[in-house]
Structures are given as C-alpha cells and as structure tokens.
Amino acid sequence: MNSKTDDPEASPVRPNDSAVQEEDVPLLREPREGLPPVVGDPAGLARVVSDFAAGTGPVAVDAERASGYRYGQRAYLVQLRRAGAGSALIDPIACPDLAELGAALGDTEMVLHAAHQDLPCLAEVNLRPARLFDTELAGRLLGYQRVGLGSLVERILGMRLAKEHAAVDWSLRPLPEDWLRYAALDVEVLVELRDALEVELDEAGKLAWAHEEFAAVLTAPPKEPRPDPWRRTSGIHKVRNQRGLGVVRELWQERDRVARERDLSPGRVVPDSGIVEAAMAMPRTPEELAELKPFSVRLARRYVTTWIKAINRVRDMRAEELPQPSAPGDGPPATNRWADRDPAAAKRLEATRAAVGAVAEQITMPTENLLQPDAVRRLAWSPPQPADEAAVAEHLRAHNARQWQIDLTAGPLSAALREAAKQSG
C-alpha cells in the first residue's frame, strides 16, 4: 500500500468533511482473529485458496511495495480478507504466482483503496480482479476532502488506523511483527468501509457513476513508457541550457542502469538534486564531482568514474545531439502561453474550466474526477466546428470520458464555447 493512509487529498469540495478529535476515536490495534502467519510455501497458499473460495462476499485486497527502497513497483506483501475466511498475509516473493487464488475467487468483487497503485503489482503475481470497488475513488466521487484510507475509516467508521509503518522497506525479511500487524489492519475494515460508501453513493445518486469509474480503472491499458522519462527529474527547471539538459539525460540513464542492476530505488543511488547540481556545475574530474555533496556519499562515490564519463560524453556532443529544451507532444502547448499565442483559445479555456467547475460544485465532486483536465484543455484549444452538444460529446468520448461525465458536461461545455466565441467577436 505504501502510505495510502496519507494519500494525496482530493479537492476541498465537501464542507461537512470535518476532522474528528483523534483522542475520541478508538485505534485499531489487533486483527479480530489475531495476526495470521505469513504464507510462504505451496501448502500454505493452498490453504488460503481453499479458505477464500469458501468465504462469502467481497474480498478486501492490499499490497505493500518498497518503491522508496527497491527498483520498480513489485509487491512484497499481499493482504486479503473475506467474510468466513478471515485475513491472510502472503509473501509474493516466496509465492510469486497467485493465479490459483484468482481462479478460485472467480468474479468475486475485490475491494482496494487507490486501486490504480496496486493493480499493476498484483497483475505481476497473476491476481487480477474481475470486479472492483475502489474506496478511495468512491470517496472522491462523494466529495470527501480527505480520501486517504485512514481519513475515510476515521470519518465514516469512527475508527483509527495506525500510520507509523506506511513507508518502511517491505522487502526486508523477516518482516517485523508490528509491520505485519499494521498491514493486516489495512484490510481489516475495508469491506465495512466499502459497504458504507456504497450506501452513500446510492443516496447521492452516484452509484452508477462509481460503477462506470471502477470498470474504467479495471480496463485501463497499461501506461505507455514516457519517451523522455529523464525530463521528470525534480528540479530540472533550474537547468537553463541544452548541454546541461544533456547531462541530466546521461546521468539519469546511467543512474537508472545502476539502480536496476542493484535493485535499488534510483534516488538511493543519486538523488535528483545531485543530477541537477552536476548539470549546472559541469565538473571535469572525479575530484570536482565528489565536492558536490550528493556525490560524496558512499554509493554515489563508487560510480564516480561512470558519472564523469557521462558528463564528458555530453561535452563532446554536437549541438544536434543535445536534447531540445522541451519534449515534443501531441497535445496543446502549455496553458501559460495561450494568452499570447492564441487569445481566443485562452478565453475558451477560461470559459470551459468555469463550466466544469460549476457542475462539479453542484454535484459536490472534485473537478478532476468530473472530467480529466486534459480533455478540457484539448477541447478549448481545438474545439469541434460547430461546437454543438453532440460534437462536444464526441470529443469527450474520444478522450476517454465516461458516459456519465459526458451527460453532465457536454451541454455546459458547448454553451461555454459558444459564449466564448461571441466574446471573441
């Protein structure tokens, strides 16, 4: 799960989502049936498969990763709970194939919190939900300001979850008992939370919308690799020239290679700040590089020759070999340039954003859950002609909007585009 009790919060749109005094809320300390053993062999896994196949109702599922410590996003612990079966903790390193468990569950609904985080690593061990209920997404659709698992459990169920082990290294073996208890408690009341949220969604008239969203999460294709992932380096905006960008690119790629080989999170090899600092300083010798604090630590210093060779490669590159200041994209330009580049498009963007915001406020929902900002930007930059409701609906559908989103926003967006066109003359 990796800090899902402290997930980024949704937009503040639900004014009655007030915090409860922590001391008045009981803390969950122990799983109801006690802490289950960690399953790490075929016989233990077979027992879990049998128990969960005989259980009833939805299955709560969670996974713990070690993304701050290890390379990639693999699962290092899988937690499950189902009525009639109790809880189970599975070591996916020792039991890397959970296909038999998935087959035994069939089309049973799986309940996850922030499913988009865990579905990829669960798929790696062949555990794929046939049906999904995402408690974080349900909270967002209901307009809760705080949608971390701990916040929703506290607000809706009147219980507290411990948070102290949210970002530990789950790749360690053996896992400490208090970590395992924390992990087991993350699925302890997940089905109860799901049931309460389902009632709220139904009462708010949003249950059908939620079902569309859950299905969309399940059927979303894997994310395509970024063409220039090094451009995501934190602080890269400080690098002002192409040769410096070339250093960022070369150091990022070398760091990624080392991190993959050593199975370490790239930031533990060299932090992003070190890459940016080297790109700005352009050191010529290992000694000069070691003077930069991020490269003075033991692991980074071990590869000092690798880093210097990368920097010197960039020194020798022809101008056409250096990266361009910004990556080419298939979408509109950055919105901060619209006013100068296309004032009419800037007016359309202002009008369409306001239209989506008004609908979101009316239904108590973050605007980004009502409609993806990228779809709105693309519509404002290049609207269909004529911009009637049907054409706007088709645009939204082409950019992966669900039918409930189209039903709510196509009309207001069409009206906003027509009004902006009038104002532009």
HELIX and SHEET records of a PDB file:
HELIX    1   1 LYS A    4  ASP A    6  5                                   3    
HELIX    2   2 GLU A   22  ASP A   24  5                                   3    
HELIX    3   3 PRO A   42  ALA A   54  1                                  13    
HELIX    4   4 ALA A   99  LEU A  105  1                                   7    
HELIX    5   5 ALA A  115  GLU A  124  1                                  10    
HELIX    6   6 THR A  135  LEU A  141  1                                   7    
HELIX    7   7 LEU A  149  LEU A  152  1                                   4    
HELIX    8   8 VAL A  153  LEU A  157  3                                   5    
HELIX    9   9 GLU A  177  LEU A  185  1                                   9    
HELIX   10  10 LEU A  190  GLU A  203  1                                  14    
HELIX   11  11 LEU A  207  THR A  219  1                                  13    
HELIX   12  12 PRO A  229  ARG A  232  5                                   4    
HELIX   13  13 ILE A  236  LYS A  238  5                                   3    
HELIX   14  14 GLN A  242  ARG A  262  1                                  21    
HELIX   15  15 PRO A  266  VAL A  269  1                                   4    
HELIX   16  16 ASP A  272  ALA A  281  1                                  10    
HELIX   17  17 PRO A  286  ALA A  290  1                                   5    
HELIX   18  18 LYS A  293  PHE A  295  5                                   3    
HELIX   19  19 ARG A  298  ARG A  302  1                                   5    
HELIX   20  20 VAL A  304  ARG A  315  1                                  12    
HELIX   21  21 ALA A  319  GLU A  321  5                                   3    
HELIX   22  22 THR A  335  ARG A  337  5                                   3    
HELIX   23  23 TRP A  338  ARG A  341  1                                   4    
HELIX   24  24 PRO A  343  ILE A  363  1                                  21    
HELIX   25  25 THR A  367  LEU A  370  1                                   4    
HELIX   26  26 PRO A  373  TRP A  381  1                                   9    
HELIX   27  27 GLU A  389  ALA A  398  1                                  10    
HELIX   28  28 GLN A  403  SER A  424  1                                  22    
SHEET    1   A 6 VAL A  38  VAL A  39  0                                        
SHEET    2   A 6 GLY A  86  ILE A  90  1                                        
SHEET    3   A 6 ALA A  75  ALA A  83 -1                                        
SHEET    4   A 6 THR A  56  ARG A  65 -1                                        
SHEET    5   A 6 GLU A 109  LEU A 112  1                                        
SHEET    6   A 6 ARG A 131  ASP A 134  1                                        
END                                                                             
